[in-house]
Amino acid sequence: MNIDSKTEKSLELKIFIFLTVFLAPILSAILVSALGFTIWFSQILSGPPGAG
């Protein structure tokens, strides 16, 4: 195993940790927030469900 292989594995581990610890939770929180905002805004425009 040469130095390039070791640095490549280290870089892959750092990227994996970044994706799983930081990026995935942030993206899921943004996605849930966007869905909640969309539902909230649609209820402002059309009223709550069953208010026909």
N, C-alpha and C positions, 0 to 999 in steps of 0.2 A: 504494500500500500504506500503510494508516494504522497508527497505533500499536497499536490493538486487534488487528489482524491479526498484527503482529510479535510481540506478547506471547503471542498464542494459539499461534503456531508455536513460539515458545521453550518454552512450557509443554508442547506436544506432544512436542518433542524431549527434554525432561527426563523426561517420563513414559516415553517409549520407551526411553531409556537405563536408567532405573530398572528397567523390566520385563525388559530383555534382559541387563543386567549383574548385577542383584541378585535379582530375584524368580524368574526362570526357573531359575537354578542352585540356589537354595535349595529351591524346590518339587520339583525333580527329585531332589535329595539326600534330602529327606524322603520322597518316594515310594519310592525305592530302599531306604531304611532301613526303611520300613514293610513292604515286601514281604519283605525279609530277615528281619525280626523275625517276621512271620507264618509263614514257612516254618520258621524255627528253633523257634518255639513249637509248631507242628503236629507237628514231629518229636519234640519232648519228649513230647507226648501219645500219639502213635501209633507212635513208633519210626522209624528211618531207612527209606528206600525199600528194598524187597526183603527186609525182616526178617520176612516173613510166617510 
